[in-house]
């Protein structure tokens, strides 16, 4: 009887030991998971939870972003910026969702949580940095003006545009530069660059400021327009990804993606690929 009771006591102690060890292990695992989540910024946690990265962009700015009409009856947004977005989503292991928006609504949509980030050839400025944070730049371009072909040779300096009607994309860096550097400019702010170019072609305005890479794209498809050898003075930071404030861990990941794809030549390849695609797209 004594031996039987002793065995039961030993088994009881062993069982308690097992339960105790199991309990400790569970607490450690839970603690580790909580610590891991706590180490992530709010944006990264949201993206991981949703299983998707929601990106806002403003098509009509080839080769950065434009509507791909190569597939019949199906239009999707493509471009250099979408390639960057795809690379970030792949790095995070989530799906990519692209939302078509107006340029002026992008940053507000980040702060309200409508989108996770914005990629749309956005140049960081002191004013924009008050509401969002930015990644490293992935492309740097000069800013020039397009005119009608009939006016070729007419404009030699920025001063030659003083008092002229200039059509710009609303809330863009080009709008800011025009107001700051062209005296008495009559600025016509429109939703998209194609709208501004149409105003130029119809003789309603005298010029349209654009980033050089974008201007070159539009000159290919609009033979009635011409370039100028006039450039805005700017210490450009280039195009960057806009991110909600306080998400340094996410910005670190984006910067890694940018560096990886710059170093391996992908960004240069995307510029060439998307420039050709945009030209083919415009011919259809």
N, C-alpha and C positions, 0 to 999 in steps of 0.2 A: 504494500500500500504506500509506504514511504517512498519507494523507488518510483512508483507511478506518479505521485504528487510532485516529486523532484523533476521528473521529465517534463511534466506539464508546465512547471515554473520556468524551466530553461527555455522551452518552446515559446512561452509567453514573452520572455525577455527578448528572445531572438526576433519575434514578430514585431515587438515594439521598436527594436533597432532598425528593422527593415522599413517600417512605416516612417520612422524618424528620418532615415536617410532619404527616402523617397520624397518626404515633405521638404527637406532642405534643398534637394535637387530641383524640385518644382519652383521653390522660391527663387533660386538662382536664375533659372531659365526665364521666369517672369520678370525678374529684376533686369536681366540682360536685355530682353525685348523692349522693356520700358525705357531703359537707358539709351538703346539704339534709336528709338523713335524720338526721344527727347533731344538727341544729338542732331536731328534733322530740322531744317527750317520748315516753316508752315507750307511753303510752296512745294517743296520736294515731297513732304508727307502727303499732300493733296494729290499730286500727280501719281504717286505710287498707289495710293488708295483707289483712285479712279481708273488706273490702268491706261491712261492716255494723257498726252500733252496737247493742250488746246492753244493754237497759235493764231494770232490775228495778223493779217497782212492786207495791203491795198493794191490789187492788181491794176495794170495800166502803166507800169513802170518797168518795161523790159530793158535788159534781161534779168532784172532783179525778181520781178513777179509779174506774171501775165497769164491770161487764159489760154490754155492749151486746146486748140481745136483740131488736133491731129486725129482724134478718135471721133468718128461720126456720131452725132446725137449725144455726145457726152463731153461736157466741158469741165476741165479741172484746172486748178491753179498750179503753175509750175514756175521755175526760175531758180536763180542762184540762191535766193533766200530760202526757198522751199528745200533745196538740197541741204542747206545748213540745218534747217528744222528737222529734216529726216535723220540726219546724223546725230542730233541731240536726242531724239526719241529712241533711236537705236541704242545709244549709249545707256539710256535709262531703262531700256527693255520694255518700253510701252508703245502703244499705238499713237499715231499722229492724226490730229484733227485740225484742219485749216479752215479758218473763218474769213470770208470775204467782207472787208469793212472799208469805210472811208479813212483816209490818212489821219484826218483831224480827230477821229474818234478812238484811235488806237490806244493812246496813253491813258485816257479816261477809262477805257474798257479794262485796262490792267488794274487800276486802282479800285474799280468796282467789283473785280473778280469775274467779269464776263469772259475774259480770256486769261490764260496763264502767263503768256509772254507775247511780245510783238516783234516780228522780223519783217521790216519793210524799208530797207535802205535808210534807217534812222540814224541821223548824226547827233551825238550827244551835245547838248548845250547846257549852260548854267541854269537856264529856265526849266528845261526838261528834267534836269537832275534834282530839282526840288520835289518831284513827285515819283520818279522811278530811278532805279539804278541801271547801269549799263555794263555789258561785257567788254572785253577787248575788241578792237575793231577787226573786221575780217576783210574789208576792202576800202581803199582810200582813193578818192577821185577828185579831180578839179571841177569847178563850177563855172559854166560859161553861158552864153546866150545864143539862141537860134533866131534867125530872121528870115524874111522872105527872100527868095533868090534874086528878085529884082532889086533888092537893096544891098546886094553883096558889095563889099568895099566901102559902104557908106559909114560904117561904125568902126573906129580905130581904137577908141579907149572907152572906159566906163562913163566918162564925162559926156561922151557923144549921146548917151542915152538919157541924159538929164531932161526931165519934163516929159518924157515919152510914156506912152501907155504900155505897161508890162503886165502880161498875164502870168499868174503863178498858181502853183498848187497850194491850196489853203493850208495853213499851219506848218508849211514846209520850211526847211532851212533857206531855200531859195527866196521865199517871201521875206524872211528876216534880212537876208543879204541885200535884197533889192531896196527895202526901206532904209537900210543903214548906209548903203554905198552909192545909190543913184539919186541924186538931188531932185526933189520935186517929182519923183516918179508917180505916175497915175496907176496905182496898183489895182489890178482886177483879179481878185482871189476866187479860184474855181475849185471844184471838188477833185478833179483828176487832171493829170498832165494832158491826155488826149483832148480834153475840153479846151485847155489853154491853147494847144496847137491849132485847133479848129478856128479859134478866134483870130489867131495869127494868119492862117491861110485865107480867111475871109476879109482880112484887112481891118479888123476891128481893133487890133493892138499892133504894136511895133516890134515886140520881141517876147520870147519866152525863156526864162533862165532854167537850166537843167544841169544835172551832173553829166560830165563829159561822156561817160560810157553809155548813158541813156540817150543823150543827144545824138551820138553816132548811130545808135539803133534807129531812131526816128528819121534820120536823114536818108537811110537806105530805103525806107518805105514811103518817104514823102519828097519826091524830087523837086517840088516847088519851094522847098525850104533850103536854107544855107547856113553853114556854121560861121562863127566869128572867131577872131583870134583875140577875143577879149575875155578876161577871166576875173572873177571876184577875188579880192584879197581875203584869204582865210587860213587860219592855222587849224586845218581840218583834222578831226580825230577819226575820220572815216566812218563807215557804217558799222553799227553795233546792234546787239540784241538788247531790247528793253525788258527789264525784269522788275517785279514788285520790290519795294524797298525791304531791306532786312533779310535777304536770302543769299548770303554770301556763299553757302555751300552749293547752291544751284549755279551761281555765277562761275564758281570754280570749275564745275563740270562743263559748262558752256565754253569757258576759256580753253579747257583741255581739248574739246572737240575742234575748236578753231585752230589751235596750234597743230594738232595732229593732221588736220586736212590741209593746212598751209604747208607744213613740212613735207607731206607726201605728194604734194602737187595737185591734190583734188580741187582746191578752190580755183586755181588757174584753169584746170580742165573744165570745171563747171561754167566758168565765164565764157570760154570758147563754145562749149556745147550749147549753152542757153542762148548765146548771141545768135548762133546759126539757127537754132530752133525757132526763135522769135521772128527771124526774117522769113523763114519758111511758113510760119504761122500767119504772118501778115499777108502773104501772097495768096492765101486761100479765100 
